[in-house]
Amino acid sequence: MSQDALKVAAAERALEFVENGMRLGLGTGSTAAKFVDLLGKRVAGGLDVTCVATSHATQAQAEGLGIRMSTLDETPFLDLTVDGADEIDGELRLIKGGGGALLREKIVATASGRMIVIADASKKVETLGAFPLPLEVVPFGLTATRNMITALAADVGCEGDLRVRMLPGGKPFLTDGGNLLLDCHFGRIEAPEELDEALKLIPGVVENGLFIGIADLAIIAGEGGITLLGVEDSEGAIVR
Ligand code: 5RP
């Protein structure tokens, strides 16, 4: 099966969690886009949902499919957000932000009763960090912010290059909020909670791409079928 087909398979499974009347958060990236495509077909067939997008790109896609869109100001509590991820570990901790939308993705996911992550099996890792951790940073004081990130990350065992994300034409990538992204090439993040705490202390860091304690369920599509990774009860059944 192609990677694309695996993304569709995960998105199709996530659609089973969508019910009529729900308020949904829509993620960003190629996997989330598969979900939005499938949702658009269901809406065309009569499904009634109200959605909030995590990026301009997803907003445009969803509007093009005729999905009713709202904002977090009009609809501040969502029932479910479905989004992709760059890495998922066994404790449902994620790295997100490969598409540059990590801040809005985190705001939307935490405004949701439930977050479901959809991914192909290449995203499942033992230890987070092979994918460079994106940080959204304000342009003002970038060098000072960068030095502080380097020092505080080293305190929790993370070292590596911090690279400003660039567009192919040579200009810096700007997020939907007008900020820069720093991709942190740490390689391995042995203590994600400690790193997350440390990064939150730095004023120039708007948000980081670690999603800890936010996702409730991951739907991972591989050659052998779909695996669900979620919070389990004592008998191993997924409870949320
Ligand atoms: C965007 C994200 C995406 O969910 C993540 O990058 C995965 O993207 P894709 O499904 O294209 O691999 O966090 O900011």
Residues whose N, C-alpha, C, O or C-beta is under 5 A from the ligand:
A	BS01	5RP	T28 G29 S30 T31 A32 D83 G84 A85 D86 K96 G97 G98 G99 G100 A101 L102
